[in-house]
Amino acid sequence: MKAVIPAAGLGTRFLPATKAQPKEMLPLIDKPVIQFVVEEAVNSGIDDILIITGRGKRAIEDHFDKSFELEMVLEEKKKFDLLDEIREISDLADIHYIRQREARGLGDAIYYARKHVGNEPFVVLLGDDIIFSKKPCTKQLIQLFKKYEDPIIAVDRVNKEMIHQYGIIKYERVENSVYLVKDLIEKPRPEEAPSNLGIIGRYVLTPDIFDAIRKTKPGKGDEIQLTDAIKILSNSRDIYAYEFDGIRYDLGNKLDYIRATISYALMREEFRDEIGNFISELKI
């Protein structure tokens, strides 16, 4: 199974930091956000990845490319641990790139992947969502797809005040944490939402999604919304949602970006004690 990672957004919520660098290259400590996403795909058994970029995103390609000059310097200075880490990044997977010519929404971005994925099911991972879990969220979805053989979308419970920022599902429970999707609404007002289960940035999709995208008219923000395309697809086949096992951080949200950075620091042995002590000693 191949993975598709849309990374063409402008990152306006993080201006001015994203004025001259892709939002996907913002780091959690010392690792760019998009590397977490690529590693999740790789740890889910995927080694063929298409990243959909846009203008000003060259830094993403450079990050996953070999850097001969840097490797030479690290080798000369005998910094072999860093050298191994840098080489591992460029060897993570076979990574391909294509540009979304216009910012016309997530559905339009996914449509650029049709030739690359062909007639096979594929995974979509959005860089705005970082998920910390024992088993990668993508791997959880793939295992469910093998059981149901229909598209699977990851969902998470969202607070009422955040509902307007998500695609929300109406559902029928199938089994523990698995739901049959009865309807999807893109960014509804809280009073119009059929539930608090919001669609987050992990999907296993089937190739018929491309026909559905082609039929999708511009929606919210005058963009081709993937949620609207999945709704069209649901008229011809079942769509399932899965409330995944893990902790998600929405890195399009500044507070969640801070929370994710702290959580990641506490996961790393070199920072855990110092950060824990710092937090406990804060007097604010």
Secondary structure as GFF3:
##gff-version 3
##sequence-region A 1 284
A	DSSP	beta_strand	2	6	.	.	.	ID=ss1
A	DSSP	three_ten_helix	12	14	.	.	.	ID=ss2
A	DSSP	three_ten_helix	23	25	.	.	.	ID=ss3
A	DSSP	beta_strand	27	28	.	.	.	ID=ss4
A	DSSP	beta_strand	31	32	.	.	.	ID=ss5
A	DSSP	alpha_helix	33	43	.	.	.	ID=ss6
A	DSSP	beta_strand	48	53	.	.	.	ID=ss7
A	DSSP	alpha_helix	58	64	.	.	.	ID=ss8
A	DSSP	alpha_helix	68	76	.	.	.	ID=ss9
A	DSSP	alpha_helix	80	90	.	.	.	ID=ss10
A	DSSP	beta_strand	94	99	.	.	.	ID=ss11
A	DSSP	alpha_helix	106	111	.	.	.	ID=ss12
A	DSSP	alpha_helix	114	117	.	.	.	ID=ss13
A	DSSP	beta_strand	122	125	.	.	.	ID=ss14
A	DSSP	beta_strand	129	132	.	.	.	ID=ss15
A	DSSP	alpha_helix	137	148	.	.	.	ID=ss16
A	DSSP	beta_strand	152	157	.	.	.	ID=ss17
A	DSSP	three_ten_helix	160	165	.	.	.	ID=ss18
A	DSSP	beta_strand	167	175	.	.	.	ID=ss19
A	DSSP	beta_strand	178	186	.	.	.	ID=ss20
A	DSSP	three_ten_helix	190	192	.	.	.	ID=ss21
A	DSSP	beta_strand	197	205	.	.	.	ID=ss22
A	DSSP	alpha_helix	209	215	.	.	.	ID=ss23
A	DSSP	three_ten_helix	220	222	.	.	.	ID=ss24
A	DSSP	alpha_helix	226	233	.	.	.	ID=ss25
A	DSSP	beta_strand	240	243	.	.	.	ID=ss26
A	DSSP	beta_strand	247	250	.	.	.	ID=ss27
A	DSSP	alpha_helix	254	267	.	.	.	ID=ss28
A	DSSP	alpha_helix	269	281	.	.	.	ID=ss29
###
